[in-house]
Amino acid sequence: MTFVVVLPILIHLALTVGIGNIIMETIAKFSYQKWLYPGLVLIVNTVMIIPIIYREFFDLRVNSRTLITLSLTPLSKIQLVGFFLIPALVEATIFSMVAMIIFLYLMD
């Protein structure tokens, strides 16, 4: 859980404080922080979903923890992939919402 909180703060500090003094406003007169907000959320979401996908698809399979159990299920491959991706996307969405709340707090 600390990674979920620390990562957005580090990304915000690196991009906003570091480049914020160089770029004050965008062409459309948006503040730099508002202009950067969607990109920050996308970066955090991408960084957070990689370990989730790795855990679901590779780590458990390599260590043979669930390989035998999955081979005995009557589900198709598409259903198995869907059942792994849906919770991963929900988990990444929750992490993104936490990051959005942190970014909104830091932008004020």
DSSP file (Angstrom, degrees, kcal/mol; ACC not computed):
  #  RESIDUE AA STRUCTURE BP1 BP2  ACC     N-H-->O    O-->H-N    N-H-->O    O-->H-N    TCO  KAPPA ALPHA  PHI   PSI    X-CA   Y-CA   Z-CA
    1    1 A M     >        0   0    0      0, 0.0     4,-1.2     0, 0.0     5,-0.2   0.000 360.0 360.0 360.0 -30.4    0.0    0.0    0.0
    2    2 A T  H  >  +     0   0    0      1,-0.2     4,-3.2     2,-0.2     5,-0.3   0.860 360.0  56.7 -66.8 -32.5    2.9    2.4    0.6
    3    3 A F  H  > S+     0   0    0      1,-0.2     4,-2.1     2,-0.2    -1,-0.2   0.866 102.8  55.9 -63.0 -35.7    4.0    2.0   -3.0
    4    4 A V  H  4 S+     0   0    0      1,-0.2    -1,-0.2     2,-0.2    -2,-0.2   0.834 116.4  35.9 -65.5 -32.8    0.5    3.1   -4.1
    5    5 A V  H  X S+     0   0    0     -4,-1.2     4,-1.1    -3,-0.2    -2,-0.2   0.860 119.0  47.1 -88.5 -39.7    0.9    6.3   -2.1
    6    6 A V  H  X S+     0   0    0     -4,-3.2     4,-2.7     1,-0.2     5,-0.2   0.879 103.7  60.8 -74.0 -38.4    4.6    7.0   -2.6
    7    7 A L  H  X S+     0   0    0     -4,-2.1     4,-2.6    -5,-0.3     5,-0.3   0.930 105.4  45.7 -59.5 -49.7    4.7    6.5   -6.4
    8    8 A P  H  > S+     0   0    0      0, 0.0     4,-2.5     0, 0.0    -1,-0.2   0.891 113.5  51.0 -61.4 -36.0    2.2    9.3   -7.3
    9    9 A I  H  X S+     0   0    0     -4,-1.1     4,-2.6     2,-0.2    -2,-0.2   0.928 112.1  46.2 -66.2 -43.6    4.0   11.7   -4.9
   10   10 A L  H  X S+     0   0    0     -4,-2.7     4,-2.6     2,-0.2    -1,-0.2   0.916 114.4  47.2 -64.8 -43.1    7.4   10.9   -6.4
   11   11 A I  H  X S+     0   0    0     -4,-2.6     4,-2.4    -5,-0.2     5,-0.4   0.914 112.9  49.8 -65.0 -41.8    6.1   11.2  -10.0
   12   12 A H  H  X>S+     0   0    0     -4,-2.5     4,-2.7    -5,-0.3     5,-0.8   0.931 113.2  45.8 -62.5 -45.5    4.3   14.5   -9.1
   13   13 A L  I  X>S+     0   0    0     -4,-2.6     5,-1.0     3,-0.2     4,-0.8   0.911 113.8  49.1 -64.7 -41.5    7.5   15.9   -7.5
   14   14 A A  I  <5S+     0   0    0     -4,-2.6     4,-0.3    -5,-0.2     5,-0.2   0.916 123.3  29.1 -65.7 -43.5    9.7   14.8  -10.4
   15   15 A L  I  X5S+     0   0    0     -4,-2.4     4,-1.1    -5,-0.2     5,-0.2   0.867 126.3  39.3 -89.0 -37.6    7.5   16.2  -13.2
   16   16 A T  I  X5S+     0   0    0     -4,-2.7     4,-1.5    -5,-0.4    -3,-0.2   0.946 123.6  35.0 -81.0 -49.2    5.7   19.2  -11.5
   17   17 A V  I  X<S+     0   0    0     -5,-0.8     4,-0.6    -4,-0.8    -3,-0.2   0.909 122.3  46.5 -72.6 -40.7    8.5   20.7   -9.4
   18   18 A G  H  4<S+     0   0    0     -5,-1.0    -3,-0.2    -4,-0.3    -2,-0.2   0.925 129.9  19.9 -68.8 -45.4   11.3   19.9  -11.9
   19   19 A I  H >X S+     0   0    0     -4,-1.1     4,-2.5    -5,-0.2     3,-1.0   0.607 104.1  85.5-101.1 -15.2    9.6   21.1  -15.1
   20   20 A G  H 3< S+     0   0    0     -4,-1.5    -3,-0.2     1,-0.3    -1,-0.1   0.786  88.9  52.9 -60.1 -29.0    7.0   23.4  -13.5
   21   21 A N  T 3< S+     0   0    0     -4,-0.6    -1,-0.3     1,-0.1     3,-0.2   0.737 111.9  46.0 -78.1 -22.2    9.5   26.3  -13.4
   22   22 A I  T <4 S+     0   0    0     -3,-1.0     2,-0.7     1,-0.3    -2,-0.2   0.914 117.6  40.6 -83.4 -47.6   10.3   25.9  -17.0
   23   23 A I     <  +     0   0    0     -4,-2.5    -1,-0.3     1,-0.2     9,-0.1  -0.898  61.5 165.9-106.3 109.9    6.8   25.6  -18.4
   24   24 A M        +     0   0    0     -2,-0.7     8,-1.2     1,-0.3     2,-0.3   0.898  67.5   5.4 -88.4 -46.6    4.4   28.0  -16.6
   25   25 A E  B     -A   31   0A   0      6,-0.2    -1,-0.3     7,-0.1     6,-0.2  -0.948  69.3-125.1-136.7 155.5    1.4   27.8  -19.0
   26   26 A T    >   -     0   0    0      4,-2.0     3,-1.5    -2,-0.3     6,-0.1  -0.329  43.0 -92.9 -87.8-179.9    0.4   25.8  -22.0
   27   27 A I  T 3  S+     0   0    0      1,-0.3    -1,-0.1     2,-0.1    -2,-0.0   0.866 127.2  53.1 -63.3 -36.8   -0.7   27.4  -25.3
   28   28 A A  T 3  S-     0   0    0      1,-0.1    -1,-0.3     2,-0.0     0, 0.0   0.251 121.0-107.5 -85.2  14.0   -4.3   27.2  -24.3
   29   29 A K  S <  S+     0   0    0     -3,-1.5     2,-0.3     1,-0.2    -2,-0.1   0.730  70.4 145.9  67.1  25.5   -3.6   29.1  -21.0
   30   30 A F        -     0   0    0      1,-0.1    -4,-2.0     2,-0.0    -1,-0.2  -0.634  56.6-104.9 -82.2 150.2   -4.1   26.0  -18.8
   31   31 A S  B  >  -A   25   0A   0     -2,-0.3     4,-2.1    -6,-0.2    -6,-0.2  -0.442  28.7-116.7 -70.5 154.2   -1.8   25.8  -15.8
   32   32 A Y  H  > S+     0   0    0     -8,-1.2     4,-2.0     1,-0.2     5,-0.1   0.871 112.9  53.6 -61.8 -38.4    0.9   23.2  -16.2
   33   33 A Q  H  > S+     0   0    0      1,-0.2     4,-1.3     2,-0.2    -1,-0.2   0.905 110.1  46.3 -66.3 -41.3   -0.4   21.0  -13.3
   34   34 A K  H  4 S+     0   0    0      1,-0.2    -1,-0.2     2,-0.2    -2,-0.2   0.870 113.5  49.9 -67.9 -35.0   -3.9   20.8  -14.9
   35   35 A W  H  < S+     0   0    0     -4,-2.1     4,-0.4     1,-0.2    -2,-0.2   0.846 113.9  45.2 -69.9 -33.6   -2.4   20.0  -18.2
   36   36 A L  H  X S+     0   0    0     -4,-2.0     4,-2.2    -5,-0.2     3,-0.3   0.674  89.5  89.7 -83.7 -18.8   -0.1   17.3  -16.8
   37   37 A Y  H  X S+     0   0    0     -4,-1.3     4,-2.1     1,-0.2     5,-0.2   0.868  86.1  46.4 -52.6 -51.8   -2.8   15.6  -14.6
   38   38 A P  H  > S+     0   0    0      0, 0.0     4,-2.2     0, 0.0    -1,-0.2   0.892 113.3  50.8 -62.1 -36.6   -4.1   13.1  -17.2
   39   39 A G  H  > S+     0   0    0     -4,-0.4     4,-2.4    -3,-0.3    -2,-0.2   0.883 108.3  51.8 -66.4 -37.8   -0.6   12.0  -18.1
   40   40 A L  H  X S+     0   0    0     -4,-2.2     4,-2.5     2,-0.2    -1,-0.2   0.914 110.0  48.8 -64.1 -42.5    0.4   11.5  -14.5
   41   41 A V  H  X S+     0   0    0     -4,-2.1     4,-2.6     1,-0.2    -2,-0.2   0.909 111.7  49.8 -64.2 -41.1   -2.6    9.3  -13.9
   42   42 A L  H  X S+     0   0    0     -4,-2.2     4,-2.4     2,-0.2    -2,-0.2   0.901 110.5  49.9 -64.4 -41.2   -1.8    7.3  -17.0
   43   43 A I  H  X S+     0   0    0     -4,-2.4     4,-2.5     2,-0.2     5,-0.2   0.936 112.9  46.3 -62.7 -46.3    1.8    6.9  -15.9
   44   44 A V  H  X S+     0   0    0     -4,-2.5     4,-2.4     1,-0.2    -2,-0.2   0.918 112.6  50.4 -63.4 -42.9    0.8    5.7  -12.5
   45   45 A N  H  X S+     0   0    0     -4,-2.6     4,-2.0     1,-0.2    -1,-0.2   0.906 111.7  47.9 -63.1 -41.4   -1.8    3.3  -13.9
   46   46 A T  H  X S+     0   0    0     -4,-2.4     4,-1.2     1,-0.2    -1,-0.2   0.921 113.4  46.7 -65.1 -44.0    0.7    1.8  -16.3
   47   47 A V  H  < S+     0   0    0     -4,-2.5    -1,-0.2     1,-0.2    -2,-0.2   0.863 114.9  47.8 -66.9 -34.8    3.4    1.3  -13.6
   48   48 A M  H  X S+     0   0    0     -4,-2.4     4,-0.9    -5,-0.2    -1,-0.2   0.814 108.2  52.9 -77.1 -30.4    0.8   -0.2  -11.2
   49   49 A I  H  X S+     0   0    0     -4,-2.0     4,-2.7    -5,-0.2     5,-0.3   0.763  94.6  70.8 -80.3 -22.5   -0.7   -2.7  -13.7
   50   50 A I  H  X S+     0   0    0     -4,-1.2     4,-2.4     1,-0.2    -1,-0.2   0.942 101.4  42.4 -61.6 -49.2    2.6   -4.2  -14.8
   51   51 A P  H  > S+     0   0    0      0, 0.0     4,-2.5     0, 0.0    -1,-0.2   0.861 114.0  53.7 -65.6 -31.2    3.2   -6.1  -11.4
   52   52 A I  H  X S+     0   0    0     -4,-0.9     4,-2.4     2,-0.2    -2,-0.2   0.949 111.6  43.4 -65.8 -47.9   -0.5   -7.1  -11.3
   53   53 A I  H  X S+     0   0    0     -4,-2.7     4,-2.7     1,-0.2     5,-0.4   0.905 113.7  52.4 -64.1 -41.3   -0.4   -8.7  -14.7
   54   54 A Y  H  X>S+     0   0    0     -4,-2.4     5,-2.3    -5,-0.3     4,-2.2   0.929 110.9  47.4 -59.8 -44.9    3.0  -10.3  -14.0
   55   55 A R  I  <>S+     0   0    0     -4,-2.5     5,-1.3     3,-0.2    -2,-0.2   0.922 115.9  44.1 -62.8 -44.3    1.6  -11.8  -10.8
   56   56 A E  I  <5S+     0   0    0     -4,-2.4    -2,-0.2    -5,-0.2    -1,-0.2   0.898 126.8  25.3 -70.3 -41.2   -1.5  -13.1  -12.4
   57   57 A F  I  <5S+     0   0    0     -4,-2.7    -3,-0.2    -5,-0.2    -2,-0.2   0.779 132.8  17.2 -99.9 -28.2    0.0  -14.5  -15.6
   58   58 A F  I  X5S+     0   0    0     -4,-2.2     4,-2.9    -5,-0.4     5,-0.3   0.834 113.4  53.6-115.6 -49.2    3.6  -15.4  -14.9
   59   59 A D  I  ><S+     0   0    0     -5,-2.3     4,-1.8     1,-0.2     6,-0.2   0.926 113.4  42.7 -62.2 -47.7    4.6  -15.7  -11.3
   60   60 A L  H  4XS+     0   0    0     -5,-1.3     5,-1.8    -6,-0.3     6,-1.1   0.818 117.4  48.2 -68.9 -29.2    1.9  -18.2  -10.2
   61   61 A R  H >45S+     0   0    0      3,-0.2     3,-1.2    -6,-0.2    -2,-0.2   0.893 109.4  50.9 -77.8 -40.3    2.5  -20.2  -13.4
   62   62 A V  H 3<5S+     0   0    0     -4,-2.9    -2,-0.2     1,-0.3    -3,-0.2   0.900 110.8  48.3 -65.4 -40.5    6.2  -20.4  -13.2
   63   63 A N  T 3<5S-     0   0    0     -4,-1.8    -1,-0.3    -5,-0.3    -2,-0.2   0.373 109.2-126.2 -82.8   6.4    6.2  -21.6   -9.6
   64   64 A S  T < 5 +     0   0    0     -3,-1.2     4,-0.3     1,-0.1    -3,-0.2   0.791  67.8 133.3  56.1  34.1    3.5  -24.2  -10.5
   65   65 A R  S   <S+     0   0    0     -5,-1.8     4,-0.2    -6,-0.2    -4,-0.1   0.857  83.8  11.0 -80.4 -35.2    1.2  -23.1   -7.8
   66   66 A T  S  > S+     0   0    0     -6,-1.1     4,-2.7     2,-0.1     5,-0.2   0.394  99.0  97.5-124.2   3.1   -1.9  -23.0  -10.0
   67   67 A L  H  > S+     0   0    0     -7,-0.4     4,-1.8     1,-0.2     5,-0.1   0.915  89.6  44.3 -62.7 -43.9   -0.9  -24.8  -13.2
   68   68 A I  H  > S+     0   0    0     -4,-0.3     4,-0.9     2,-0.2    -1,-0.2   0.913 114.3  50.0 -67.4 -42.2   -2.4  -28.1  -12.2
   69   69 A T  H >4 S+     0   0    0      1,-0.2     3,-0.6     2,-0.2     4,-0.5   0.904 111.2  48.9 -63.5 -41.5   -5.6  -26.6  -10.9
   70   70 A L  H >< S+     0   0    0     -4,-2.7     3,-0.9     1,-0.2    -1,-0.2   0.844 105.3  57.8 -68.6 -33.1   -6.1  -24.5  -14.1
   71   71 A S  H 3< S+     0   0    0     -4,-1.8    -1,-0.2     1,-0.2    -2,-0.2   0.738 105.9  51.2 -70.1 -20.0   -5.6  -27.5  -16.3
   72   72 A L  T << S+     0   0    0     -4,-0.9    -1,-0.2    -3,-0.6    -2,-0.2   0.544  87.0 103.7 -92.2  -7.9   -8.4  -29.3  -14.6
   73   73 A T  S <  S-     0   0    0     -3,-0.9    -3,-0.0    -4,-0.5    -4,-0.0  -0.443  71.0-135.2 -76.6 149.1  -11.0  -26.5  -14.9
   74   74 A P        +     0   0    0      0, 0.0     2,-0.2     0, 0.0    -1,-0.1   0.248  69.6 114.2 -85.1  15.1  -13.7  -26.8  -17.5
   75   75 A L        -     0   0    0     -5,-0.2     2,-0.1     1,-0.1    -2,-0.1  -0.537  66.9-119.0 -87.4 151.4  -13.2  -23.2  -18.6
   76   76 A S     >  -     0   0    0     -2,-0.2     4,-2.2     1,-0.1     5,-0.1  -0.323  29.9-105.4 -79.2 170.4  -11.9  -22.1  -22.0
   77   77 A K  H  > S+     0   0    0      1,-0.2     4,-2.6     2,-0.2     5,-0.2   0.882 120.7  53.5 -65.1 -37.9   -8.7  -20.2  -22.4
   78   78 A I  H  > S+     0   0    0      1,-0.2     4,-2.4     2,-0.2    -1,-0.2   0.903 109.1  48.8 -64.6 -40.7  -10.6  -17.0  -23.2
   79   79 A Q  H  > S+     0   0    0      2,-0.2     4,-2.6     1,-0.2    -1,-0.2   0.908 111.0  50.3 -65.7 -40.8  -12.6  -17.3  -20.0
   80   80 A L  H  X S+     0   0    0     -4,-2.2     4,-1.4     2,-0.2    -2,-0.2   0.933 111.9  46.9 -62.7 -45.7   -9.5  -17.9  -18.0
   81   81 A V  H  X S+     0   0    0     -4,-2.6     4,-2.6     1,-0.2     3,-0.2   0.909 113.1  50.1 -62.9 -41.1   -7.8  -14.9  -19.4
   82   82 A G  H  X S+     0   0    0     -4,-2.4     4,-2.4     1,-0.2    -2,-0.2   0.902 107.9  52.5 -62.6 -41.3  -10.9  -12.8  -18.8
   83   83 A F  H  < S+     0   0    0     -4,-2.6    -1,-0.2     1,-0.2    -2,-0.2   0.755 114.3  43.7 -68.8 -22.8  -11.2  -14.0  -15.2
   84   84 A F  H  X S+     0   0    0     -4,-1.4     4,-1.2    -3,-0.2    -2,-0.2   0.835 115.0  47.5 -85.7 -36.0   -7.5  -12.9  -14.7
   85   85 A L  H  X S+     0   0    0     -4,-2.6     4,-2.8     2,-0.2     5,-0.2   0.875 102.9  60.5 -75.3 -37.3   -7.8   -9.6  -16.4
   86   86 A I  H  X S+     0   0    0     -4,-2.4     4,-2.3     1,-0.2     5,-0.2   0.944 108.8  41.6 -60.7 -50.6  -11.0   -8.3  -14.9
   87   87 A P  H  > S+     0   0    0      0, 0.0     4,-2.7     0, 0.0    -1,-0.2   0.876 114.2  54.1 -64.5 -33.1   -9.7   -8.3  -11.3
   88   88 A A  H  X S+     0   0    0     -4,-1.2     4,-2.4     2,-0.2    -2,-0.2   0.915 110.5  46.0 -64.8 -41.3   -6.4   -6.9  -12.5
   89   89 A L  H  X S+     0   0    0     -4,-2.8     4,-2.2     2,-0.2    -1,-0.2   0.879 112.7  50.0 -68.4 -37.6   -8.2   -4.0  -14.2
   90   90 A V  H  X S+     0   0    0     -4,-2.3     4,-2.2    -5,-0.2    -2,-0.2   0.926 112.1  48.0 -64.7 -43.8  -10.4   -3.4  -11.1
   91   91 A E  H  X S+     0   0    0     -4,-2.7     4,-2.2     1,-0.2    -2,-0.2   0.913 112.7  48.0 -63.4 -42.9   -7.3   -3.4   -8.9
   92   92 A A  H  X S+     0   0    0     -4,-2.4     4,-2.4     2,-0.2    -1,-0.2   0.860 109.7  53.8 -66.4 -34.9   -5.4   -1.0  -11.2
   93   93 A T  H  X S+     0   0    0     -4,-2.2     4,-2.3     2,-0.2    -2,-0.2   0.903 108.3  49.1 -65.4 -40.7   -8.5    1.2  -11.4
   94   94 A I  H  X S+     0   0    0     -4,-2.2     4,-2.1     2,-0.2    -2,-0.2   0.921 111.5  49.4 -63.9 -42.9   -8.6    1.4   -7.6
   95   95 A F  H  X S+     0   0    0     -4,-2.2     4,-2.3     1,-0.2    -2,-0.2   0.897 110.6  51.2 -62.1 -39.5   -4.9    2.3   -7.6
   96   96 A S  H  X S+     0   0    0     -4,-2.4     4,-2.6     2,-0.2    -2,-0.2   0.887 107.9  51.7 -65.4 -38.2   -5.5    5.0  -10.2
   97   97 A M  H  X S+     0   0    0     -4,-2.3     4,-2.1     2,-0.2    -1,-0.2   0.891 109.5  49.6 -66.2 -38.1   -8.3    6.5   -8.2
   98   98 A V  H  X S+     0   0    0     -4,-2.1     4,-2.3     2,-0.2    -2,-0.2   0.920 111.7  49.3 -63.3 -42.7   -6.0    6.7   -5.1
   99   99 A A  H  X S+     0   0    0     -4,-2.3     4,-2.8     1,-0.2    -2,-0.2   0.891 108.9  52.8 -63.5 -39.0   -3.4    8.3   -7.3
  100  100 A M  H  X S+     0   0    0     -4,-2.6     4,-2.5     2,-0.2    -1,-0.2   0.906 109.2  49.0 -63.0 -41.2   -6.0   10.8   -8.6
  101  101 A I  H  X S+     0   0    0     -4,-2.1     4,-2.0     2,-0.2    -2,-0.2   0.916 112.5  48.0 -64.2 -42.6   -6.9   11.7   -5.1
  102  102 A I  H  X S+     0   0    0     -4,-2.3     4,-2.5     2,-0.2    -2,-0.2   0.920 112.1  49.4 -64.3 -43.3   -3.3   12.2   -4.2
  103  103 A F  H  X S+     0   0    0     -4,-2.8     4,-2.1     1,-0.2    -2,-0.2   0.903 109.9  51.1 -63.6 -40.7   -2.7   14.3   -7.3
  104  104 A L  H  X S+     0   0    0     -4,-2.5     4,-0.7     1,-0.2    -1,-0.2   0.897 111.7  48.0 -63.0 -38.5   -5.7   16.5   -6.6
  105  105 A Y  H >< S+     0   0    0     -4,-2.0     3,-0.6     1,-0.2    -2,-0.2   0.906 113.8  46.5 -66.9 -41.3   -4.4   17.1   -3.0
  106  106 A L  H 3< S+     0   0    0     -4,-2.5    -2,-0.2     1,-0.2    -1,-0.2   0.780 105.2  60.6 -73.4 -26.6   -0.9   17.9   -4.2
  107  107 A M  H 3<        0   0    0     -4,-2.1    -1,-0.2     1,-0.2    -2,-0.2   0.680 360.0 360.0 -76.7 -16.3   -2.1   20.3   -7.0
  108  108 A D    <<        0   0    0     -4,-0.7    -1,-0.2    -3,-0.6    -2,-0.1   0.482 360.0 360.0 -79.8 360.0   -3.8   22.6   -4.5
